[in-house]
């Protein structure tokens, strides 16, 4: 997965576990695509300080994912739902019992995960 996408997903899932200060800076740099220098000037701190804070936040967010696996589960469920849609779309063209059975199986897996 692309690093920026991964960082954004981790922030979406675990960002609330960071301090308000960390959230603001992380969101500016990662989500709003501001440079460390821009954020540093805005905050009145050094660019290196912002860079270090981002690295610490990345490490924290990665640790949360290693323990909780919420992003991994989300991506897995998303993949299964996409497969259901694909099968349903194909099935709409012609009824096939095996495709319907696969949709039922995938649906059951999603329900078990939730």
Legacy VTK file of the C-alpha trace (Angstrom):
# vtk DataFile Version 3.0
C-alpha trace
ASCII
DATASET POLYDATA
POINTS 114 float
0.000 0.000 0.000
1.293 3.462 -0.820
2.804 5.128 2.245
0.648 8.271 2.139
-2.522 6.168 1.802
-1.400 4.003 4.704
-0.614 7.054 6.863
-4.007 8.563 6.078
-5.842 5.328 6.904
-3.942 4.922 10.163
-4.742 8.534 11.057
-8.429 8.034 10.192
-8.636 5.001 12.463
-6.287 5.944 15.308
-5.821 9.722 15.075
-8.101 10.339 18.037
-5.561 8.531 20.217
-2.970 11.257 19.523
-2.927 14.500 21.499
-4.746 17.479 19.985
-1.384 19.087 19.180
-0.152 15.930 17.446
-3.428 15.604 15.547
-3.253 19.168 14.237
0.353 18.915 13.062
-0.036 15.416 11.625
-3.171 16.401 9.754
-1.483 19.504 8.313
1.588 17.595 7.109
0.070 14.267 6.019
-3.518 15.035 5.083
-3.245 18.669 3.987
0.125 18.144 2.256
1.833 21.051 3.999
5.611 20.951 4.310
7.327 20.604 7.671
8.761 24.088 7.114
5.313 25.608 6.545
3.887 23.982 9.664
6.974 24.915 11.683
6.630 28.574 10.686
2.921 28.502 11.543
3.577 26.862 14.934
6.704 28.867 15.768
8.916 25.794 16.141
11.773 24.260 14.155
11.285 22.223 11.005
13.230 19.417 12.677
10.797 19.485 15.595
7.866 18.990 13.222
9.724 16.251 11.362
10.464 14.405 14.619
6.852 14.749 15.773
5.603 13.244 12.492
8.014 10.316 12.845
6.849 9.707 16.434
3.202 9.881 15.379
3.820 7.448 12.510
5.467 5.039 14.917
2.561 5.337 17.380
-0.066 4.819 14.688
1.801 1.800 13.310
1.984 0.302 16.813
-1.771 0.731 17.238
-2.349 -1.075 13.935
0.040 -3.885 14.907
-1.985 -4.457 18.061
-5.544 -3.819 16.837
-5.476 -4.599 13.092
-8.459 -2.328 12.419
-7.153 -1.058 9.088
-6.295 -4.594 7.983
-9.819 -5.764 8.849
-11.362 -2.746 7.140
-9.444 -3.411 3.913
-10.386 -7.093 4.036
-14.076 -6.286 4.468
-13.868 -3.690 1.704
-12.372 -6.297 -0.617
-15.118 -8.799 0.186
-17.864 -6.250 -0.386
-16.319 -5.367 -3.758
-16.342 -9.070 -4.650
-20.012 -9.347 -3.665
-20.828 -6.399 -5.910
-18.896 -7.942 -8.781
-20.669 -11.287 -8.391
-24.054 -9.610 -8.048
-23.417 -7.610 -11.191
-22.398 -10.724 -13.115
-25.294 -12.716 -11.663
-27.774 -10.090 -12.779
-26.845 -11.009 -16.353
-27.739 -14.654 -15.836
-28.650 -16.703 -12.789
-25.841 -18.981 -11.608
-26.285 -20.955 -8.420
-22.526 -21.126 -7.638
-22.171 -17.341 -7.766
-25.137 -16.914 -5.474
-23.641 -19.460 -3.068
-20.329 -17.533 -3.085
-22.191 -14.285 -2.325
-23.874 -15.956 0.635
-20.531 -17.301 1.891
-18.805 -13.912 1.606
-21.762 -12.218 3.309
-21.528 -14.687 6.183
-17.778 -14.006 6.538
-18.411 -10.249 6.695
-21.121 -10.667 9.306
-18.820 -12.834 11.432
-16.079 -10.183 11.270
-18.416 -7.407 12.390
LINES 1 115
114 0 1 2 3 4 5 6 7 8 9 10 11 12 13 14 15 16 17 18 19 20 21 22 23 24 25 26 27 28 29 30 31 32 33 34 35 36 37 38 39 40 41 42 43 44 45 46 47 48 49 50 51 52 53 54 55 56 57 58 59 60 61 62 63 64 65 66 67 68 69 70 71 72 73 74 75 76 77 78 79 80 81 82 83 84 85 86 87 88 89 90 91 92 93 94 95 96 97 98 99 100 101 102 103 104 105 106 107 108 109 110 111 112 113
